[in-house]
Amino acid sequence: MQTLFLSLLAGAVCLLVLAPLIWIIFSSFILSKPWEPLVYGLGGWREAFTTPGIVRSIYNTFALAVTRQLIALALGIVLAWVLARTDIPMKGELEFMFWLSFFMPALPITMGWILAFDPKVGVINLWFAKLPFIGHTVFNIYSFWGIVWAHLTTTTLGVQVMLLTPAFRNMDSALEEASRSSGAGTWTTLRRIIVPVMAPAILVTTILGLIRALEAFEIELILGFRVGITVYSTEIYSMIEYDPFGGIAPASALSSFFLSILLILVVLNRVYIGRRQYTTVSGRYSNRAASLGHWR
């Protein structure tokens, strides 16, 4: 009975997860229309990577993903450490607000930033334009950095904080105390002790963030379309939108390419964690919060 149940469960997982992936890869080699006899070839792959602007779109995809992940990672490590390892007041409320930002839908938040930073009608831009020593709009939400900002304020930073904070909270504070007793300052302790110890959790969080970043679509479509900033997901949308049947093969080829990249990221994560060695240096666990002093 147990074997039958496990077999059915494995079959369901394969049907729900592997079947769509296999069909995407298979579709990338089909050159014929649905009502025509099947014709296979590499034309879809060739078209996917020779379409005008596709190289720029792939570059924009990785540039946007890496940029916002680097910013979110640096801020997320500091914020997670502050929330989990210090005596900052209202830490529970602050952590809840990061969780809340993760569950907020991206589209309404993006619309809010458009109302604030639109070059022509954005409220904050209009305020700056009225200042005598500025006299012009300052921000443009329809830009590379506008897209990065919209992502950081929706889910990117929230994911980093909500995943890193529990990991930081479970770290033994004896390591920090030993570092401070050796004369290291707060930032030195964070850089030389805490970050290396938390490297596996940080790496997993970074990979998850990159996967989410490579999947991004709606913010890039809303903010990037009018200024010509395209990413691979909007290119796939355009291929299907403008040629519903002829665009299936190149769109599937482009999807397969990025699926392989995501698979490589997952494998590298598993290899890295598998090679890590851990040693217990103390049998006494301590979770004492560090004092922020006058910075509190």
C-alpha angles and dihedrals in degrees: 000000000000092000091051092050093049091048091052091047092050090048092051091050091050091048095049099038113020099037095064091045093050091047092052091053091044092049091055089070097046111100100172128088118254092258095046129081112276115272121182129201148119095268092108092054091046092050093045093058099036097050109120110263096013094116090052090048092052089048091050090049094056095036092054094042096048095042096053093040092054091049093044092046094053093045093040094055092051094043093045090050091049093049097043106031108031139063095246110154121249092017092153093054092046093050090049090054091057089051088049091052090054093056095044111105113252098224099062091045090050091049088052091054090048090055089050103040107025106134093231109029104014110131096221092046090052090052091053091046090058094054110102095221093050109028098175141067115281107188132054116193090189095076144083092272091043090059090047091050093049091051094046092053095047114044111327099079093033092057092052094050097042092050099040099043096069090046092051090046092057095052117110109253090208087084091058092045091052090051093051093046087056090058100261118143127229097268092043090052091049092049101039103032115017101041095048092047091049094043095113092052091044092050093049091048091048093051092048089050092050091050091052090045093053089050094053115125120144099056092047090048094049099041102028104042098076094049097042098253106145131173131193094268093054089046090055089049091051093049091054095038098052097035110021094183106024092046096058095085098049092041090051091047092053090047091050091051093055093042088058090051091052090048090053090052091052092048092049089051092053093046092049095049092044092057095048116106122207129198127190107228097179137026093207117084119209128183100180114157117237116241116242092200114197090352089069 
